[in-house]
């Protein structure tokens, strides 16, 4: 009798832990670029609005054929908003800034790009190539909102470093445009 109860309890505990692990799993995407592939885990548990927004663009193919238009070595690589002809991609309504989610702008994290208005992020994002603590949330005011981290590179950070080393020049989209365009060929969900 004791062995059956013990076995039943272990089975129940295993099923509960398996279910919790399945519920806690975050989606992953594969970003295929002209310089290599990058795998990114999206933190839907910590940044649900940002992840849903990003995945909407991903699933619509809105990032396919876009470029990293702003690359600053020792800082970050920004993309998602312009195509290879430097035309701005259409956007959806801006989203709520989730920078107060406890996630930090550390090397390898992906965050929402925005204007000086805290709640203005749409389709553009950036990958931090170094720790950038000055981009973190410090308060719910114009200066303190910060930039919402919503994921992390899990494979291919060497590709992001290679992109960061790309020579840049002033161009029609800003001071730090890659001389040779770095193209995001496709972003696709690889794990729900």
Backbone as ProteinMPNN parsed JSONL, in Angstrom:
{"seq_chain_A": "XXXXXXXXXXXXXXXXXXXXXXXXXXXXXXXXXXXXXXXXXXXXXXXXXXXXXXXXXXXXXXXXXXXXXXXXXXXXXXXXXXXXXXXXXXXXXXXXXXXXXXXXXXXXXXXXXXXXXXXXXXXXXXXXXXXXXXXXXXXXXXXXXXXXXXXXXXXXXXXXXXXXXXXXXXXXXXXXXXXXXXXXXXXXXXXX", "coords_chain_A": {"N_chain_A": [[0.832, -1.193, 0.0], [1.891, 1.299, 0.904], [3.966, 1.671, -0.991], [2.483, 1.966, -3.372], [1.056, 4.329, -2.885], [3.194, 6.1, -2.551], [4.363, 5.893, -5.084], [2.264, 6.892, -6.627], [2.154, 9.539, -5.65], [4.702, 10.491, -6.471], [4.357, 10.304, -9.237], [2.272, 12.142, -9.615], [3.561, 14.504, -8.725], [5.548, 14.673, -10.678], [3.976, 15.073, -12.984], [2.79, 17.537, -12.383], [5.079, 19.205, -12.18], [6.021, 18.921, -14.801], [3.881, 20.058, -16.232], [3.986, 22.685, -15.213], [6.518, 23.43, -16.164], [6.017, 23.356, -18.882], [4.138, 25.396, -19.078], [5.716, 27.528, -18.317], [7.557, 27.784, -20.305], [9.18, 29.797, -22.648], [8.622, 31.42, -25.816], [10.687, 30.884, -28.753], [12.643, 32.43, -31.294], [14.09, 32.378, -34.585], [16.414, 34.359, -36.066], [17.355, 35.057, -39.183], [20.077, 36.348, -40.722], [22.016, 38.352, -43.039], [24.547, 37.972, -42.172], [24.628, 35.75, -40.644], [22.962, 33.362, -38.424], [20.764, 33.909, -35.635], [19.544, 32.924, -32.548], [16.816, 33.579, -30.447], [15.421, 33.834, -27.266], [12.24, 34.663, -26.123], [10.863, 36.605, -23.567], [8.054, 36.024, -22.581], [6.822, 35.704, -20.178], [7.683, 37.812, -18.603], [7.507, 40.125, -20.154], [4.926, 40.435, -21.578], [3.363, 42.093, -23.319], [5.226, 43.323, -25.047], [6.402, 41.036, -26.217], [4.182, 39.835, -27.467], [3.591, 41.854, -29.314], [6.013, 41.9, -30.853], [5.976, 39.256, -31.87], [3.684, 39.382, -33.416], [4.493, 41.021, -35.56], [6.553, 39.329, -36.493], [5.111, 36.983, -37.25], [3.596, 38.004, -39.313], [5.486, 38.389, -41.214], [6.724, 40.798, -41.323], [9.296, 41.621, -40.645], [10.922, 40.451, -42.483], [13.413, 40.924, -44.834], [14.172, 43.362, -43.814], [16.528, 45.749, -42.391], [19.491, 46.155, -40.32], [19.689, 49.202, -39.32], [20.983, 50.957, -37.687], [23.932, 50.827, -36.151], [26.04, 50.645, -33.537], [29.128, 50.273, -32.388], [30.169, 48.821, -29.351], [27.829, 49.376, -28.082], [24.945, 48.927, -29.291], [22.864, 47.083, -31.711], [20.502, 48.102, -33.968], [17.35, 47.467, -35.478], [14.704, 46.443, -37.785], [12.862, 48.338, -38.69], [13.152, 49.395, -41.265], [13.369, 48.758, -44.808], [15.496, 47.141, -47.331], [15.74, 49.111, -49.216], [15.749, 51.353, -47.77], [13.278, 52.248, -47.023], [10.655, 53.089, -44.844], [9.035, 50.675, -42.88], [5.572, 49.761, -42.542], [3.775, 50.346, -39.48], [2.161, 49.169, -36.469], [-0.095, 50.253, -33.877], [1.509, 52.097, -31.209], [3.007, 50.519, -28.299], [2.563, 49.769, -24.759], [5.122, 50.676, -22.546], [7.195, 48.328, -21.097], [9.405, 48.43, -19.451], [9.667, 48.38, -16.747], [9.748, 45.804, -15.828], [11.709, 44.436, -14.5], [13.752, 43.255, -15.95], [17.021, 43.693, -17.276], [19.047, 45.816, -19.385], [21.283, 44.135, -20.552], [24.279, 42.711, -21.984], [23.535, 40.961, -24.904], [20.786, 40.96, -24.615], [17.526, 41.649, -25.995], [15.671, 44.496, -26.837], [12.915, 46.838, -26.903], [12.948, 49.435, -29.246], [12.417, 52.957, -29.19], [10.943, 56.289, -29.38], [11.637, 59.509, -27.864], [9.42, 59.558, -26.319], [8.035, 57.632, -23.768], [6.132, 55.52, -24.214], [6.135, 54.67, -26.958], [7.033, 52.642, -28.615], [7.103, 50.549, -31.501], [7.678, 48.726, -34.125], [10.46, 48.565, -34.179], [13.534, 47.3, -32.811], [16.322, 46.515, -30.635], [19.519, 44.947, -30.143], [21.45, 44.568, -27.37], [24.889, 44.944, -27.303], [26.718, 45.205, -25.381], [26.712, 45.585, -21.78], [24.243, 47.859, -20.859], [23.456, 49.761, -18.612], [22.378, 52.342, -18.297], [20.126, 52.396, -19.836], [18.165, 51.171, -18.44], [15.104, 50.821, -16.544], [14.247, 53.318, -14.214], [12.34, 54.85, -13.047], [8.877, 55.922, -13.193], [8.69, 58.144, -15.1], [9.449, 60.725, -17.519], [12.276, 60.71, -17.853], [13.041, 58.396, -16.602], [11.849, 56.038, -17.556], [13.08, 54.132, -19.296], [14.173, 51.37, -21.445], [12.408, 48.679, -22.744], [13.314, 45.461, -22.1], [12.824, 42.373, -23.689], [13.665, 39.87, -24.361], [16.36, 37.466, -25.017], [19.45, 36.731, -26.58], [20.19, 33.448, -27.34], [21.694, 31.788, -28.888], [24.253, 32.475, -31.215], [25.409, 34.941, -30.609], [27.873, 35.731, -31.47], [27.381, 36.475, -34.062], [25.954, 38.841, -33.715], [28.036, 40.326, -32.623], [29.711, 40.427, -34.826], [28.136, 41.923, -36.56], [28.164, 44.29, -35.085], [30.782, 45.058, -35.52], [30.739, 45.946, -38.089], [31.659, 48.288, -40.57], [30.545, 51.673, -40.459], [28.736, 54.633, -41.571], [27.65, 58.067, -41.842], [24.308, 58.351, -42.931], [21.182, 58.313, -44.775], [19.468, 57.427, -42.805], [20.575, 58.09, -40.405], [23.48, 58.561, -38.226], [24.971, 56.24, -37.965], [24.922, 54.142, -39.952], [25.324, 50.967, -41.434], [27.834, 50.533, -43.91], [27.811, 48.498, -45.827], [24.785, 47.014, -46.292], [23.222, 45.275, -43.598], [21.244, 42.647, -43.613], [18.116, 41.498, -42.431], [17.018, 38.614, -43.216], [14.918, 36.895, -42.563], [12.673, 36.345, -39.84], [11.618, 33.814, -37.764], [9.32, 31.839, -35.858], [10.516, 29.302, -33.827], [10.005, 27.792, -31.684], [7.193, 27.4, -29.823]], "CA_chain_A": [[0.0, 0.0, 0.0], [2.769, 2.464, 0.993], [4.662, 1.836, -2.261], [1.544, 2.469, -4.374], [0.793, 5.737, -2.556], [4.429, 6.819, -2.865], [4.486, 5.922, -6.549], [1.23, 7.802, -7.109], [2.588, 10.898, -5.314], [5.802, 10.857, -7.369], [3.775, 10.509, -10.568], [1.542, 13.401, -9.548], [4.553, 15.58, -8.651], [6.185, 14.761, -11.99], [3.03, 15.683, -13.919], [2.653, 18.954, -12.021], [6.304, 19.909, -12.572], [6.049, 18.93, -16.265], [2.899, 21.045, -16.673], [4.521, 24.006, -14.891], [7.62, 23.695, -17.091], [5.416, 23.649, -20.188], [3.527, 26.719, -18.998], [6.756, 28.535, -18.126], [8.42, 27.857, -21.481], [9.058, 31.006, -23.441], [8.834, 31.159, -27.242], [11.996, 31.192, -29.34], [12.637, 32.768, -32.718], [15.354, 32.321, -35.299], [16.629, 35.51, -36.936], [18.327, 34.749, -40.233], [20.61, 37.603, -41.25], [23.035, 38.214, -44.087], [25.823, 37.688, -41.521], [24.502, 34.531, -39.855], [21.713, 33.122, -37.704], [20.712, 34.249, -34.216], [18.372, 32.391, -31.857], [16.418, 34.485, -29.365], [14.317, 33.449, -26.382], [11.392, 35.814, -25.798], [10.399, 36.486, -22.187], [6.61, 36.289, -22.523], [6.428, 35.717, -18.768], [8.059, 39.1, -17.992], [7.181, 41.23, -21.061], [3.907, 39.878, -22.468], [2.914, 43.045, -24.345], [6.316, 43.467, -26.017], [6.554, 39.773, -26.934], [3.022, 39.694, -28.365], [3.803, 42.831, -30.385], [7.109, 41.411, -31.691], [5.537, 38.051, -32.572], [2.714, 39.786, -34.446], [5.3, 41.419, -36.724], [7.238, 38.129, -36.974], [4.164, 36.09, -37.916], [3.131, 38.656, -40.546], [6.622, 38.513, -42.126], [7.049, 42.223, -41.414], [10.739, 41.844, -40.491], [11.643, 39.824, -43.586], [13.966, 41.902, -45.765], [14.535, 44.632, -43.173], [17.964, 45.912, -42.162], [19.995, 46.813, -39.112], [19.983, 50.533, -39.861], [21.761, 51.729, -36.699], [24.88, 49.911, -35.525], [27.03, 51.417, -32.787], [30.042, 49.358, -31.698], [30.247, 49.132, -27.925], [26.517, 49.82, -27.617], [23.845, 48.063, -29.709], [22.487, 46.96, -33.118], [19.066, 48.388, -34.051], [16.743, 47.143, -36.761], [13.292, 46.1, -37.84], [11.96, 49.401, -39.134], [13.37, 49.852, -42.643], [13.745, 47.694, -45.735], [16.802, 47.279, -47.994], [15.718, 50.361, -49.99], [15.679, 52.394, -46.739], [11.893, 52.699, -46.867], [10.105, 52.743, -43.539], [7.994, 49.65, -42.882], [4.365, 50.162, -41.808], [3.736, 49.934, -38.076], [0.891, 49.114, -35.749], [-0.152, 51.249, -32.801], [2.555, 51.949, -30.187], [2.659, 49.676, -27.155], [2.931, 50.204, -23.419], [6.505, 50.397, -22.163], [7.295, 47.354, -20.01], [10.771, 48.459, -18.917], [9.621, 48.198, -15.289], [9.535, 44.37, -15.601], [12.834, 43.868, -13.76], [14.806, 42.813, -16.866], [18.038, 44.729, -17.479], [19.687, 45.917, -20.699], [22.602, 43.51, -20.46], [24.79, 42.163, -23.234], [22.785, 39.848, -25.459], [19.333, 41.111, -24.504], [16.831, 42.381, -27.053], [14.758, 45.457, -26.224], [12.133, 47.656, -27.819], [13.411, 50.79, -29.542], [11.317, 53.922, -29.106], [11.332, 57.694, -29.454], [11.797, 60.069, -26.521], [8.182, 59.274, -25.59], [8.197, 56.3, -23.18], [5.205, 54.501, -24.716], [6.078, 54.893, -28.41], [7.639, 51.524, -29.356], [6.25, 49.861, -32.485], [8.307, 47.539, -34.716], [11.923, 48.546, -34.08], [14.128, 46.663, -31.645], [17.788, 46.519, -30.664], [20.225, 43.946, -29.353], [22.554, 45.151, -26.607], [26.139, 44.207, -27.515], [27.415, 45.356, -24.095], [25.783, 45.977, -20.719], [23.852, 49.266, -20.986], [22.591, 50.036, -17.462], [21.716, 53.637, -18.413], [18.858, 52.196, -20.551], [17.238, 50.473, -17.55], [14.016, 51.561, -15.886], [14.556, 53.85, -12.88], [11.154, 55.511, -12.513], [7.799, 56.116, -14.167], [8.685, 59.536, -15.548], [10.055, 60.843, -18.854], [13.703, 60.368, -17.837], [13.323, 57.131, -15.953], [11.141, 54.853, -18.067], [14.004, 53.132, -19.821], [13.861, 50.613, -22.66], [11.883, 47.384, -22.315], [13.937, 44.201, -22.522], [11.792, 41.347, -23.831], [14.247, 38.597, -24.761], [17.811, 37.319, -24.914], [20.104, 35.867, -27.56], [20.621, 32.194, -26.733], [22.708, 31.26, -29.799], [24.601, 33.38, -32.298], [25.858, 36.273, -30.184], [29.03, 36.079, -32.297], [26.834, 37.164, -35.24], [25.68, 40.215, -33.274], [29.337, 40.987, -32.495], [30.188, 40.658, -36.192], [27.346, 43.068, -37.039], [28.668, 45.469, -34.363], [32.073, 45.421, -36.112], [30.516, 46.415, -39.454], [31.941, 49.72, -40.766], [29.352, 52.516, -40.631], [28.922, 56.009, -42.028], [26.388, 58.816, -41.802], [23.457, 58.065, -44.081], [19.847, 58.927, -44.71], [18.746, 56.983, -41.609], [21.294, 58.447, -39.191], [24.933, 58.657, -38.197], [25.641, 54.944, -37.788], [24.385, 53.161, -40.897], [26.336, 50.109, -42.047], [28.174, 50.843, -45.305], [27.202, 47.372, -46.528], [23.585, 46.704, -45.506], [23.088, 44.018, -42.866], [19.843, 42.338, -43.875], [17.371, 40.465, -41.709], [16.309, 37.89, -44.278], [13.666, 36.346, -42.031], [12.58, 35.942, -38.435], [10.545, 32.829, -37.673], [9.151, 31.156, -34.576], [11.001, 27.93, -33.882], [9.489, 27.1, -30.497], [6.062, 28.149, -29.252]], "C_chain_A": [[0.872, 1.251, 0.0], [3.479, 2.728, -0.33], [3.758, 2.397, -3.343], [1.24, 3.949, -4.139], [2.012, 6.587, -2.909], [4.602, 6.965, -4.374], [3.477, 6.908, -7.134], [1.621, 9.26, -6.849], [3.726, 11.36, -6.22], [5.295, 11.125, -8.783], [3.052, 11.843, -10.623], [2.511, 14.586, -9.522], [5.243, 15.775, -10.002], [5.263, 15.457, -12.985], [2.848, 17.172, -13.644], [3.889, 19.732, -12.455], [6.423, 19.976, -14.086], [5.098, 19.981, -16.801], [3.42, 22.458, -16.393], [5.664, 24.377, -15.819], [7.071, 24.054, -18.463], [4.792, 25.034, -20.189], [4.579, 27.815, -18.923], [7.649, 28.702, -19.35], [8.136, 29.128, -22.266], [9.28, 30.679, -24.915], [10.252, 31.521, -27.67], [11.818, 31.506, -30.813], [14.038, 32.603, -33.278], [15.397, 33.51, -36.237], [17.73, 35.142, -37.921], [18.781, 36.057, -40.85], [21.635, 37.31, -42.34], [24.41, 37.907, -43.5], [25.772, 36.438, -40.647], [23.19, 34.477, -39.098], [21.859, 33.413, -36.214], [19.424, 33.674, -33.638], [18.09, 33.26, -30.638], [15.268, 33.877, -28.579], [13.565, 34.714, -26.015], [10.765, 35.601, -24.423], [8.926, 36.885, -22.061], [6.115, 36.362, -21.085], [6.695, 37.067, -18.11], [7.633, 40.309, -18.83], [6.122, 40.792, -22.072], [3.462, 40.808, -23.593], [3.968, 43.172, -25.444], [6.483, 42.205, -26.857], [5.406, 39.571, -27.91], [3.176, 40.628, -29.564], [4.86, 42.326, -31.372], [6.661, 40.204, -32.514], [4.481, 38.353, -33.632], [3.454, 40.196, -35.714], [6.009, 40.205, -37.339], [6.289, 37.276, -37.809], [3.585, 36.684, -39.195], [4.26, 38.794, -41.575], [7.108, 39.946, -42.268], [8.538, 42.519, -41.271], [11.548, 41.269, -41.646], [12.107, 40.892, -44.586], [14.233, 43.263, -45.158], [16.038, 44.638, -42.901], [18.237, 46.353, -40.72], [20.481, 48.179, -39.598], [20.833, 51.394, -38.924], [22.631, 50.75, -35.927], [25.97, 50.748, -34.857], [27.875, 50.439, -31.971], [30.184, 49.791, -30.244], [28.93, 49.622, -27.359], [25.437, 48.822, -28.035], [23.692, 48.059, -31.227], [20.97, 47.117, -33.194], [18.535, 48.081, -35.435], [15.252, 46.964, -36.669], [12.38, 47.129, -38.456], [12.064, 49.806, -40.592], [13.771, 48.679, -43.527], [15.082, 48.016, -46.409], [16.9, 48.548, -48.838], [15.581, 51.567, -49.078], [14.282, 53.002, -46.611], [11.371, 52.198, -45.534], [8.993, 51.72, -43.699], [6.771, 50.154, -42.114], [4.38, 49.61, -40.385], [2.31, 49.853, -37.564], [0.933, 50.19, -34.661], [0.989, 51.019, -31.806], [2.055, 51.131, -28.999], [3.088, 50.317, -25.84], [4.363, 49.781, -23.109], [6.523, 49.464, -20.942], [8.687, 47.331, -19.377], [10.823, 48.293, -17.403], [9.43, 46.732, -14.9], [10.691, 43.685, -14.854], [13.972, 43.364, -14.634], [15.737, 43.981, -17.18], [18.611, 44.67, -18.894], [21.134, 45.45, -20.585], [23.004, 42.983, -21.824], [23.961, 40.953, -23.66], [21.284, 39.954, -25.33], [18.8, 41.888, -25.699], [15.775, 43.248, -26.384], [14.014, 46.23, -27.31], [12.787, 49.024, -27.992], [12.185, 51.711, -29.5], [11.842, 55.322, -29.317], [11.559, 58.206, -28.029], [10.536, 59.887, -25.676], [8.234, 57.839, -25.059], [7.343, 55.197, -23.806], [5.026, 54.625, -26.235], [6.649, 53.741, -29.235], [6.626, 50.881, -30.295], [6.976, 48.613, -32.984], [9.825, 47.47, -34.531], [12.394, 47.981, -32.742], [15.637, 46.829, -31.727], [18.32, 45.402, -29.794], [21.395, 44.64, -28.687], [23.808, 44.316, -26.839], [27.087, 44.361, -26.33], [26.343, 45.602, -23.037], [25.518, 47.471, -20.853], [22.916, 49.661, -19.841], [21.854, 51.371, -17.546], [20.395, 53.548, -19.19], [17.8, 51.525, -19.674], [16.21, 51.408, -16.942], [14.469, 52.028, -14.499], [13.357, 54.542, -12.24], [10.129, 55.74, -13.603], [7.632, 57.599, -14.485], [9.451, 59.593, -16.873], [11.52, 60.393, -18.872], [13.976, 58.954, -17.353], [12.717, 55.88, -16.555], [12.074, 53.776, -18.579], [13.467, 52.433, -21.051], [13.55, 49.175, -22.284], [12.62, 46.207, -22.94], [12.826, 43.157, -22.599], [12.347, 39.995, -24.289], [15.755, 38.601, -24.634], [18.312, 36.372, -26.001], [20.592, 34.619, -26.832], [21.665, 31.485, -27.596], [22.983, 32.321, -30.855], [25.012, 34.781, -31.87], [27.089, 36.702, -30.976], [28.583, 36.772, -33.589], [26.542, 38.619, -34.887], [26.989, 41.001, -33.114], [29.915, 41.32, -33.869], [29.445, 41.855, -36.805], [27.863, 44.349, -36.387], [29.994, 45.962, -34.928], [31.953, 45.96, -37.534], [30.86, 47.904, -39.568], [30.657, 50.498, -41.058], [29.745, 53.887, -41.152], [27.609, 56.751, -41.826], [25.601, 58.51, -43.082], [22.088, 58.653, -43.882], [19.043, 58.51, -43.485], [19.504, 57.28, -40.318], [22.793, 58.383, -39.338], [25.652, 57.321, -38.248], [25.04, 53.849, -38.658], [25.505, 52.287, -41.44], [26.565, 50.479, -43.51], [27.614, 49.748, -46.211], [25.986, 46.948, -45.71], [23.645, 45.32, -44.855], [21.596, 43.691, -42.877], [19.318, 41.26, -42.917], [16.542, 39.767, -42.776], [14.949, 37.405, -43.798], [13.8, 36.152, -40.524], [11.402, 34.989, -38.363], [10.52, 32.209, -36.288], [9.634, 29.727, -34.731], [10.533, 27.112, -32.69], [8.41, 27.95, -29.883], [6.199, 28.252, -27.753]], "O_chain_A": [[0.645, 2.164, -0.793], [3.588, 3.879, -0.752], [4.198, 3.215, -4.151], [1.175, 4.73, -5.088], [1.879, 7.662, -3.494], [4.947, 8.038, -4.868], [3.81, 7.674, -8.039], [1.444, 10.117, -7.715], [3.719, 12.499, -6.688], [5.749, 12.058, -9.446], [3.208, 12.594, -11.585], [2.297, 15.57, -10.23], [5.493, 16.906, -10.419], [5.701, 16.325, -13.741], [2.762, 17.972, -14.575], [3.765, 20.809, -13.038], [6.881, 20.988, -14.617], [5.447, 20.722, -17.72], [3.306, 23.335, -17.249], [5.769, 25.535, -16.224], [7.591, 24.947, -19.132], [4.897, 25.767, -21.173], [4.355, 28.92, -19.416], [8.417, 29.661, -19.427], [6.982, 29.479, -22.51], [10.039, 29.765, -25.237], [10.922, 32.344, -27.045], [10.965, 30.934, -31.492], [15.032, 32.677, -32.555], [14.532, 33.663, -37.099], [18.883, 34.943, -37.541], [17.982, 36.792, -41.431], [22.058, 36.17, -42.53], [25.344, 37.613, -44.245], [26.753, 36.102, -39.985], [22.404, 35.424, -39.125], [22.914, 33.199, -35.616], [18.34, 33.907, -34.172], [18.999, 33.628, -29.894], [14.264, 33.456, -29.154], [14.169, 35.718, -25.64], [10.203, 34.54, -24.149], [8.596, 37.935, -21.511], [5.105, 37.008, -20.805], [6.006, 37.433, -17.158], [7.421, 41.395, -18.289], [6.378, 40.777, -23.276], [3.209, 40.35, -24.707], [3.641, 43.134, -26.63], [6.682, 42.287, -28.069], [5.627, 39.18, -29.056], [2.918, 40.231, -30.7], [4.632, 42.323, -32.581], [6.931, 40.132, -33.713], [4.397, 37.649, -34.639], [3.092, 39.775, -36.812], [6.059, 40.068, -38.561], [6.613, 36.89, -38.933], [3.132, 35.945, -40.07], [4.023, 39.264, -42.688], [7.819, 40.275, -43.218], [9.0, 43.564, -41.729], [12.735, 41.568, -41.778], [11.3, 41.658, -45.113], [14.493, 44.224, -45.882], [16.729, 43.65, -43.152], [17.357, 46.845, -40.014], [21.545, 48.294, -40.206], [21.342, 52.439, -39.328], [22.13, 49.943, -35.145], [26.72, 51.462, -35.521], [27.404, 49.855, -30.994], [30.305, 50.979, -29.946], [28.898, 50.217, -26.282], [25.048, 47.965, -27.242], [24.276, 48.878, -31.937], [20.234, 46.358, -32.564], [19.174, 48.388, -36.441], [14.616, 47.27, -35.66], [11.218, 46.826, -38.727], [11.176, 50.481, -41.112], [14.419, 47.734, -43.076], [15.718, 49.024, -46.102], [17.998, 49.012, -49.143], [15.327, 52.678, -49.545], [14.127, 54.132, -46.148], [11.604, 51.055, -45.141], [8.114, 51.873, -44.547], [6.916, 50.895, -41.141], [4.93, 48.539, -40.127], [1.382, 50.403, -38.158], [1.903, 50.941, -34.557], [1.392, 49.877, -31.582], [0.856, 51.059, -28.73], [3.866, 51.271, -25.815], [4.756, 48.648, -23.386], [5.944, 49.771, -19.9], [9.097, 46.31, -18.825], [11.896, 48.09, -16.836], [9.003, 46.436, -13.783], [10.641, 42.479, -14.61], [15.053, 43.071, -14.123], [15.291, 45.118, -17.332], [18.653, 43.608, -19.516], [22.069, 46.25, -20.531], [22.166, 42.829, -22.713], [23.721, 40.04, -22.87], [20.563, 39.121, -25.879], [19.513, 42.671, -26.327], [15.071, 42.799, -25.479], [14.427, 46.269, -28.468], [13.135, 49.687, -27.015], [11.061, 51.276, -29.749], [13.052, 55.526, -29.421], [11.66, 57.412, -27.094], [10.577, 60.045, -24.456], [8.459, 56.913, -25.839], [7.793, 54.057, -23.914], [3.901, 54.678, -26.731], [6.738, 53.861, -30.457], [5.461, 50.691, -29.947], [6.906, 47.56, -32.35], [10.413, 46.404, -34.713], [11.757, 48.154, -31.703], [16.169, 47.233, -32.76], [17.673, 44.966, -28.842], [22.238, 45.233, -29.36], [23.798, 43.108, -26.6], [28.137, 43.721, -26.284], [25.178, 45.806, -23.378], [26.456, 48.264, -20.95], [21.724, 49.873, -20.06], [20.802, 51.523, -16.926], [19.625, 54.508, -19.207], [16.666, 51.332, -20.111], [16.42, 52.617, -16.84], [15.002, 51.246, -13.712], [13.352, 54.793, -11.035], [10.46, 55.752, -14.789], [6.609, 58.217, -14.191], [10.038, 58.594, -17.29], [11.949, 59.752, -19.831], [15.021, 58.379, -17.657], [13.03, 54.771, -16.12], [11.852, 52.597, -18.303], [12.456, 52.833, -21.628], [14.331, 48.525, -21.588], [12.556, 45.986, -24.149], [11.991, 43.058, -21.7], [11.578, 39.077, -24.574], [16.36, 39.585, -24.209], [17.687, 35.355, -26.301], [21.313, 34.709, -25.838], [22.435, 30.669, -27.089], [22.064, 32.987, -31.332], [24.969, 35.711, -32.675], [27.331, 37.898, -31.142], [29.332, 37.573, -34.149], [26.846, 39.524, -35.664], [27.048, 42.19, -33.427], [30.534, 42.369, -34.052], [30.046, 42.691, -37.48], [27.988, 45.378, -37.051], [30.305, 47.149, -34.831], [32.947, 46.383, -38.123], [30.402, 48.702, -38.75], [29.796, 50.038, -41.807], [30.92, 54.254, -41.172], [26.564, 56.123, -41.658], [26.17, 58.425, -44.171], [21.854, 59.404, -42.935], [18.048, 59.154, -43.151], [19.131, 56.787, -39.254], [23.317, 58.176, -40.432], [26.844, 57.282, -38.552], [24.693, 52.772, -38.174], [26.536, 52.808, -41.866], [25.615, 50.709, -44.258], [27.013, 50.041, -47.245], [26.133, 46.561, -44.551], [24.059, 44.339, -45.472], [20.792, 44.369, -42.236], [19.985, 40.263, -42.639], [15.495, 40.266, -43.188], [13.956, 37.489, -44.52], [14.872, 35.843, -40.006], [10.312, 35.305, -38.839], [11.551, 32.07, -35.63], [9.219, 29.019, -35.648], [10.649, 25.887, -32.684], [8.658, 29.082, -29.468], [5.345, 28.846, -27.095]]}, "name": "protein", "num_of_chains": 1, "seq": "XXXXXXXXXXXXXXXXXXXXXXXXXXXXXXXXXXXXXXXXXXXXXXXXXXXXXXXXXXXXXXXXXXXXXXXXXXXXXXXXXXXXXXXXXXXXXXXXXXXXXXXXXXXXXXXXXXXXXXXXXXXXXXXXXXXXXXXXXXXXXXXXXXXXXXXXXXXXXXXXXXXXXXXXXXXXXXXXXXXXXXXXXXXXXXXX"}
